Structure formats: structure tokens, C-alpha cells
Amino acid sequence: MKQKTIAVVGAAETTEMGKIPDTSQLMLHADAALNAMADAGLTAKDIDGIATAGDSPVEVAHYLGITPTWVDGTSVGGCSFMLHVRHAAAAINEGLCNTVLITHAESGRSRVGARRFSRDPASLSGQFEVPFGITSPPTMFTIPALRYMKQHGVTEEDLAHVAVVQREWAAMNPRASFRDPITVDDVLNSKMIAWPFRMLMCCLVTDGGGALILTSAERAKDFPQKPVYILGTGESCETPMISQMEDFTSSKAFRVSGKKAFGEAGIKHADVDHLMIYDAFAHLPVYGLEDLGFCDKGEGAAFIRGGHTRPGGRLPLNTNGGGLSYMHSGMYGMYALQESVRQMRGIAPAQVPNAKISIAHGVGGMFAASGTIVFSNEAP
Amino acid sequence: MADYNRPLPLPTPETRHFWEGTRDGELRLQRCTACKESYFPPRPFCPACGSRAVEVYKASGKATLYSYIVNHRPRPDFGTEPHSIAVVTLAEGPRMMTNIVDCPQTPEALTLDMPLEVTFEKASDEISLPKFRPAKG
């Protein structure tokens, strides 16, 4: 895409987050959307493009009273919203629509009006993975890690450090689900989930949602909030089966998506002031740092352990506390995008001083798909 | 087998040969007769070169342990927690998910790259699942 032709002019999360037993999943979409429209000074009549994942964009558009000329239901897991941003940017540039609303909501914990998980026993995963006991992300996403750990000499303590550092960020965020400091010992003594993964290395399960509104950079100046421009975007996918990843020590989807986004943005790694890497589990920021090119192969865990991503470090990472401590309703990519936008607006609870470029990198499924967005707060 | 109530695969036309193989005590793979690539999961064309000229053959059943977890979460339908959920690299190249059986389900007993061999666990009259155990000798 062309740099800085598109901007985020509205961004908001649901009014409440965490445990919201009195609100359905559909209403969580609407709550986030209404908050984002208020943020942008718009109503549903001003929206002519709609995108969501998991649920149907038709459902969300109808519920909100939106009549779109552009619809995107790309649903490739928790990074879908990065892909929506990318697709929306192209659509706006092509004149298919002017003002796009992207929503995510999931009653992930309370399961009010939420879809049931089920895997078709005739699908490839249903035939060749599910019968061996995988049920949900904790028994799937975790499987590659041991190979990575052996190859690079990374330990359970190293993984524990990821959770500890993210809790440091969460402590600065009033909306974070978990804010009390934790130690490496706390992580290593937490309940065993799927060895080598313990409870505190796994993301939360909460209720919530978020919404973004995008329009052309030209129009963005007329909106009440400071525009956040899109510098570059990337997307890719690899496999719906974790067992069929090409290499358990690296995600091909991460590499392809990240390279594309960096290329479009025309930036170097040293230009990046703030980074979000979808952390469903403690090994994901490690893979992300390496596959995006911030660290050499095998160096990601040492980089985090060395304090470079913690408050005051040179590459602030997952500054909302991440899926491990902030919130995770099921498709966390939206919250990574929200935090990047807050950082670019200069209003994040743990604001990185003078941050000018932020990257939000998402994963979908279990290393199945990926999307990367490079943001900037500097006007074109 | 009588009380087997775990999720079972539902074969499709493209995968039936695999599940007929495991039922008959054979691990069947496919390979491309054009580029010679072995691949998994089953499909009637080569994912490496796109050729439809592929053949089914009996694999050696030998593998090595690529990666795994030991699941501690409750699985009432399994009732075997903690149990391994593993991905193995077959001698022929492709990888597949499985469980490592006939050995303690511990990090000490399950070492990466250990040699394994296939064994078949009968789940129903139609379905036997390919599992792997430490190779003998």
C-alpha cells in the first residue's frame, strides 16, 4: 500500500473488560463500535465499510444499522483484524468505501451468546490432530516450543521471564486483568498445564472487544482525535495444522507478513519505537522478535531476559501487559492494535515517551496465519 | 475399545486409504511419481509440484520425536493425564501428530530425537489410530 494514505481516526475497547456476564457477544461488538464511533465523532450512518472475524460482518452491520458498500469477513484467527486493516486500506484507496469500522468482540470467559467450538471430524485437523488429544490452544500452540528450546538452549526460566516482564507493564495499566508483580519462581510454581507450559505462561480468558475506524489520511485531519497513519502492512498464512508447520523454531507466516510490512513502510528495525507481538503463550514474543528480524535466531529469549523489552528498555514490547496479563477474549489481535494506536496518540497508560513508529504483529490460529501493521503518528 | 468415547476421525474419499491402512496395521503415505516427494496429510496430488501422478505406499513406521507437550489438563474422555501429545518426523520425511505410548509420560523418558516405531490402537471396527512407541533395539 501507499504509505500514510490511510489513518485510524477512531479506536476504542469495550466499556468493561474482564468478566462481563450480563452482556452478549453481539452487544460487546456494538459496545466497542459505539465507543469507537463516539471517539471519531461519527454515527452508524457515516460508516460505509464493515469488517469483523469470528462472527459475521452481516450480523454486526445489521445490529448497528450500517449499510456498507464494502464487507470483509476474513476470519483467520486472532490476527484477522490486522488483515482487515490491510484490506480496508486497499479498499479505501480503491474508492470502494470511505469509512471502515472493524470490530472484535468475544464473550470468551462468560460465553454469553458465544459460538461453540467444534472441529469437524472430517477436517484435516479433525482427522489427523484432534484424535490425539488436542482440545484448545494450551495443548496445540505449545507443541513446537520444546523443539525451539532444545535447538537454542532456551529454558523454562527463560519462558518465565517473558511473563514476568509483561506483568511489569500490566502493573502500570489500570485496565489490566492481572497487575500484581510476579517472579520467575511464581511462574515456575504455577499450575502445570502442558509441560513445559505452566498457567502463568498462558494467556487469560476474558470477555471484551474493540473497534477501529479507518479513513483516508486526507480526511483524517478533520476528526477530533490525533490521526494515526498506516505506514505498512503485511499478511500471510501457513497451515491449519500445528503439526504441519514447516519449522517448529520459526513461523513462516510471521516472516512473510513481517517482511512485507517492513518493506511497505520502508523502515529499519532501529526506527521502531514500540512493538506489540500477540502473546497467546510465553514463547510467542520470542518467535516474533526473531521472525520479524529484531533478534537473530535463538536470541529472542535472551533479549527479553536481558531487560530490553521491559519498561525503560530500548524496545518496549507488549506495553498493555499483553494477552498474558492485560486481557485475552479469544482473538487478541484487536487489543494489540488498540495499544499501538494509544501509543501513537500518546495516551497509553504506560506511554513510551516520544514514540513515533509502532508495530502491531498478530498471530491467527496456532501459527496458522499472521498480520502485521506499522503505524506512525507523523503526518504525511 | 468398548468404552472408547474420544473424538474419532471421519475419513473422506481423499484420506480413506490412510485409515484403511491403519485398520489393517499399515502406515500408508503418498509420494509423487514425478518429483518423488513424500507428503502428509493425504491428498490426491503432490503439494510440492502439483502433479496428480501420486502413489500410496507402505511407510517403514520408523520415526523420531520432533516435539511434544505433556498434557495435564483434564480430559475425562481420555482419562490418561498426564499424557504426551507429540509430533514425530517419519523416516520418509513427513511429520504427523500422535501420542507416544508404552513409556513413562515424563520429560526424562521422552527425549527429543529418540527413535520411535508405529503401533496401532484400535478405537472402533473402522478406526485404528497410529501411535508411536520407543523403538526396540
Chai-1 contact restraints between the chains, C-beta under 6 A:
chainA,res_idxA,chainB,res_idxB,connection_type,confidence,min_distance_angstrom,max_distance_angstrom,comment,restraint_id
A,P121,B,P9,contact,1.0,0.0,6.0,A-B,restraint_1
A,P121,B,L10,contact,1.0,0.0,6.0,A-B,restraint_2
A,A122,B,L10,contact,1.0,0.0,6.0,A-B,restraint_3
A,A122,B,T12,contact,1.0,0.0,6.0,A-B,restraint_4
A,L124,B,P41,contact,1.0,0.0,6.0,A-B,restraint_5
A,Q127,B,P9,contact,1.0,0.0,6.0,A-B,restraint_6
A,Q127,B,T15,contact,1.0,0.0,6.0,A-B,restraint_7
A,F128,B,P41,contact,1.0,0.0,6.0,A-B,restraint_8
A,E129,B,M97,contact,1.0,0.0,6.0,A-B,restraint_9
A,V130,B,P7,contact,1.0,0.0,6.0,A-B,restraint_10
A,P131,B,P7,contact,1.0,0.0,6.0,A-B,restraint_11
A,P131,B,L8,contact,1.0,0.0,6.0,A-B,restraint_12
A,P131,B,P9,contact,1.0,0.0,6.0,A-B,restraint_13
A,P131,B,L129,contact,1.0,0.0,6.0,A-B,restraint_14
A,F132,B,I85,contact,1.0,0.0,6.0,A-B,restraint_15
A,F132,B,M97,contact,1.0,0.0,6.0,A-B,restraint_16
A,F132,B,T98,contact,1.0,0.0,6.0,A-B,restraint_17
A,F132,B,N99,contact,1.0,0.0,6.0,A-B,restraint_18
A,G133,B,F78,contact,1.0,0.0,6.0,A-B,restraint_19
A,G133,B,I85,contact,1.0,0.0,6.0,A-B,restraint_20
A,I134,B,I85,contact,1.0,0.0,6.0,A-B,restraint_21
A,T139,B,N71,contact,1.0,0.0,6.0,A-B,restraint_22
A,T139,B,I85,contact,1.0,0.0,6.0,A-B,restraint_23
A,T142,B,I69,contact,1.0,0.0,6.0,A-B,restraint_24
A,I143,B,S67,contact,1.0,0.0,6.0,A-B,restraint_25
A,I143,B,I69,contact,1.0,0.0,6.0,A-B,restraint_26
A,P144,B,S67,contact,1.0,0.0,6.0,A-B,restraint_27
A,L146,B,S67,contact,1.0,0.0,6.0,A-B,restraint_28
A,R147,B,S67,contact,1.0,0.0,6.0,A-B,restraint_29
A,K150,B,L112,contact,1.0,0.0,6.0,A-B,restraint_30
A,M192,B,H72,contact,1.0,0.0,6.0,A-B,restraint_31
A,A194,B,I69,contact,1.0,0.0,6.0,A-B,restraint_32
A,A194,B,N71,contact,1.0,0.0,6.0,A-B,restraint_33
A,W195,B,V70,contact,1.0,0.0,6.0,A-B,restraint_34
A,S243,B,V87,contact,1.0,0.0,6.0,A-B,restraint_35
A,S243,B,R95,contact,1.0,0.0,6.0,A-B,restraint_36
A,S243,B,M97,contact,1.0,0.0,6.0,A-B,restraint_37
A,F248,B,S67,contact,1.0,0.0,6.0,A-B,restraint_38
